[in-house]
């Protein structure tokens, strides 16, 4: 399943490794010296899933390989200008990622049989599968990755990103009547009746993403930021020398 990822200069930086929680078409690039060939991939499982997506199964639910091969070849030629893929196995992997949530959830975690130790991952970047373009079997990022840093705060490898638009800070003040309706008491109005959020637009890998966090982030356009995941959710942010925990 994984594809090797290179920077703009053609240097290997990692592999497409995991899905990004809550998103159908965004994946995580693991920044690691390991390559796609170091990970055991369940090609048979990928083939079965793609066959279901393309209606290439027989009445008994078995893969109709003749129909699947013909359909894949036709789609490979049709999508070549967009994907740059010429190899059928690469196209099969691409189709599995592109249709991960179609006709039954087939997460990347189920088809990569070899796990990477966290100690071998320096961090993550985001990857939009809709922008995949292969050259010589590898994906080249067409944007700089100068926002990656060796300075991290622990808690697992972070997602590296850059803020590319002006952050917007929101304060939602709960009225007295509304507060009592939701079960508040008088002590809740001693400065604790505010909800704070920060909305920002990030660039990570080949992906631009709008993000809203439930805390004030003292951030600026052009600033680097690190997102730390826990239980499938962002639990910490590191930005401009400050750790935000929520």
C-alpha positions in Angstrom: 0.0 0.0 0.0 2.6 2.6 0.9 4.3 4.8 -1.7 7.8 6.3 -1.3 7.8 10.0 -0.9 10.5 12.4 -2.1 11.1 16.1 -1.5 11.4 18.5 -4.4 15.1 17.6 -4.9 14.3 13.9 -5.2 15.6 12.9 -1.7 13.6 10.1 0.1 11.8 11.5 3.1 9.3 8.8 4.0 6.2 6.7 3.0 2.5 7.0 2.9 1.7 5.1 6.1 -1.6 5.7 7.8 -4.9 7.5 7.3 -5.5 10.9 9.0 -8.3 10.4 11.5 -11.7 11.7 10.4 -10.7 12.2 6.7 -11.5 10.0 3.7 -8.8 11.3 1.4 -6.0 12.6 3.6 -3.2 10.3 4.8 -0.1 10.5 6.9 3.4 10.5 5.5 5.7 8.8 8.0 9.1 10.7 7.9 11.5 7.7 8.0 14.5 6.3 6.4 12.5 3.1 5.7 11.0 2.7 2.2 7.9 1.1 0.8 9.8 -2.1 0.1 10.5 -2.4 3.8 6.8 -2.8 4.6 4.9 -6.0 3.8 1.8 -5.2 1.9 -1.3 -7.4 1.5 -1.8 -7.1 -2.3 -4.4 -9.8 -2.2 -6.5 -7.8 0.3 -6.1 -4.6 -1.8 -7.1 -6.5 -5.0 -10.3 -7.8 -3.3 -11.3 -4.4 -2.1 -10.7 -2.7 -5.4 -12.6 -5.5 -7.2 -15.6 -4.8 -5.0 -15.4 -1.1 -5.8 -15.2 -1.7 -9.5 -17.9 -4.4 -9.6 -15.4 -7.0 -10.6 -16.6 -9.9 -8.5 -18.7 -12.9 -9.6 -22.0 -14.1 -8.1 -20.1 -16.0 -5.4 -18.1 -13.0 -4.3 -14.9 -14.1 -5.9 -12.6 -11.7 -7.8 -13.2 -11.9 -11.5 -9.6 -11.3 -12.5 -10.1 -11.0 -16.2 -12.7 -8.3 -15.7 -10.6 -6.6 -13.0 -7.5 -6.6 -15.2 -9.4 -5.1 -18.2 -11.1 -2.5 -16.0 -7.8 -1.5 -14.3 -6.0 -1.2 -17.6 -8.7 1.1 -19.0 -8.7 3.3 -15.9 -4.9 3.4 -15.7 -4.8 4.8 -19.3 -7.7 7.2 -18.5 -6.1 8.5 -15.3 -2.4 8.5 -16.5 -2.3 12.3 -17.2 -3.5 12.9 -13.6 -1.6 10.2 -11.7 1.5 9.5 -13.8 1.1 5.8 -12.9 2.2 3.2 -15.5 2.6 0.1 -13.3 -0.6 -1.9 -12.6 0.3 -2.8 -9.0 1.0 0.9 -8.2 -2.4 1.7 -9.8 -4.1 -1.0 -7.7 -2.6 0.6 -4.5 -3.6 4.0 -5.6 -7.2 2.9 -6.3 -7.3 1.3 -2.8 -6.3 4.5 -1.2 -8.6 6.6 -3.4 -11.6 4.4 -2.5 -10.7 3.5 1.0 -14.2 4.4 2.3 -16.2 3.0 -0.7 -18.1 -0.3 -0.3 -16.7 -1.2 3.1 -14.0 0.5 5.1 -10.5 -0.8 4.0 -8.1 1.2 6.1 -4.4 1.3 5.2 -3.7 -0.2 8.6 -5.3 -3.5 7.5 -3.2 -3.9 4.3 0.2 -2.9 5.7 1.4 -6.0 7.6 4.6 -4.5 8.9 4.5 -1.8 11.5 7.2 1.0 11.9 8.5 1.5 15.3 7.8 5.0 16.6 11.5 5.4 17.2 12.1 5.2 13.4 9.5 7.9 12.6 10.7 11.5 12.9 7.2 13.0 12.4 4.4 13.2 9.8 3.2 15.2 6.9 -0.3 15.2 5.5 -0.9 13.8 2.0 -4.0 14.5 -0.1 -4.5 11.3 -2.3 -6.4 13.4 -4.9 -3.1 15.1 -5.7 -1.0 12.0 -6.1 1.4 12.1 -9.0 4.1 9.4 -9.5 7.4 9.7 -11.3 9.5 6.5 -11.6 7.2 4.9 -9.0 7.7 7.6 -6.4 5.7 10.6 -5.2 7.5 13.9 -5.4 6.2 16.7 -3.2 6.0 19.9 -5.1 6.2 22.2 -2.1 9.0 23.0 0.3 9.1 21.3 3.7 11.2 23.8 5.6 8.7 23.8 8.4 9.9 20.4 9.6 12.1 20.6 12.8 14.3 18.4 14.9 13.0 20.3 18.0 9.9 18.4 19.2 8.2 18.0 22.7 7.8 14.3 22.9 4.3 12.7 23.2 5.0 10.8 19.9 5.9 12.0 16.5 4.1 15.2 15.5 2.5 16.4 12.3 4.6 19.2 10.9 2.8 22.1 9.3 3.0 25.8 8.4 0.3 28.4 9.0 -0.5 29.9 5.5 -3.2 32.4 6.3 -4.1 34.8 9.1 -5.4 32.8 12.2 -8.8 33.9 13.5 -9.5 33.9 17.2 -13.0 33.4 18.4 -14.6 34.0 21.8 -18.1 32.8 22.4 -19.6 34.3 25.6 -22.3 32.3 27.3 -25.2 34.4 28.5 -26.7 33.9 32.0 -30.0 32.4 30.8 -28.1 30.1 28.4 -25.7 29.1 31.1 -28.4 28.0 33.5 -30.2 26.2 30.7 -27.0 24.1 30.1 -26.6 23.4 33.8 -24.2 26.2 34.9 -24.2 27.8 38.4 -23.2 31.2 39.5 -19.6 30.2 40.0 -19.4 29.5 36.2 -19.8 33.2 35.5 -16.6 34.2 37.4 -14.6 34.4 34.2 -15.3 30.8 33.1 -18.2 31.4 30.8 -16.1 31.8 27.6 -15.4 29.3 24.9 -12.2 30.0 22.9 -11.3 28.7 19.5 -8.5 29.4 16.9 -9.2 28.8 13.2 -6.2 28.6 10.9 -5.3 27.3 7.5 -2.3 25.0 7.4 0.0 23.6 4.7 1.5 20.2 5.4 3.0 17.9 2.7 0.8 18.4 -0.4 -2.3 19.2 1.7 -3.9 22.6 2.6 -6.3 22.1 5.5 -8.6 24.3 7.6 -8.2 23.5 11.3 -10.2 24.8 14.3 -8.7 24.2 17.8 -10.6 24.7 21.1 -8.0 27.1 22.6 -6.3 30.4 21.8 -3.1 29.8 19.8 -0.8 32.8 19.7 0.1 32.2 16.1 0.8 34.2 13.1 0.7 33.7 9.3 4.0 32.1 8.2 4.6 30.4 11.5 5.6 26.7 11.9 3.4 24.5 14.0 3.4 20.9 15.3 0.2 18.9 16.0 0.3 16.0 18.4 -2.3 13.2 18.1 -3.7 11.1 20.9 -6.6 8.6 20.5 -7.2 9.8 17.0 -7.5 13.5 18.0 -5.2 16.5 18.3 -4.3 16.8 22.0 -1.4 19.2 21.9 0.1 21.9 19.7 3.6 23.3 19.8 4.0 26.7 18.2 6.6 29.5 18.7 8.1 27.8 21.8 4.8 27.4 23.5 3.0 24.1 24.2 -0.9 24.2 24.2 -2.6 21.3 25.8 -6.4 20.6 25.5 
